[in-house]
């Protein structure tokens, strides 16, 4: 379970106006203005699984670093979407700093930018394992005769450990249950813990939290967190 200490850390993280020193840049003004908190999630310590579709056909190498935590430009059409979380090792006794998180997804109309880097970028977990980015809620597109549910791709590279490639899905999407990847509920490609609850804040922005549990090493969690877990 997420402890009171971790919840407090997230609140401090989101309110910290000096995020540049934590290797994440500064929060967009629109995020700071809300005064809201990204909802906390439950860390079950189940390892983050691969996605059945793997990297997929729309990956582009050498995506740029995300500036000011904004994967989507402010004029990008669509509903703003803020995702944050923390990168843990496999038994959740350490949080992992310096994990490179490569992100890409479709635009509001379900189209990928395959010639440039719109809605593509990389961020890095900070000294306490936190990451955050703001984008737009991805649109759907036809995959054969059915629509793929809204999803976001991730390629996660912890320092000196293997890469993990996966995708996020979102609760309430009617296409999750029929999707070949999102509907898998056991085994190597189990998507259960990658289907996230999404809330909407007072500005109409969607928010979700995803804690990544991956093979790697970092700094031990605080003594209070270990006692409370």
Secondary structure, DSSP 8 states (H G I E B T S, - for coil): ---HHHHHHHHHHHH-TTGGGGTS----HHHHTT-----------------TTTT-TT--SS--B-BTTBSS-TT-SS-EEEEEEEEE-TTSSEE-SS-EEEEE---TTS---SSS-TTEEEEE--TTSEEEEEEE-----EETTEE--S-EEEEEE-TTS-EEEEEEEETT-TTTTTSTTTT--SSTT--GGGEE--EE-TTS-EEEE--EE-S---EE--HHHHHH-
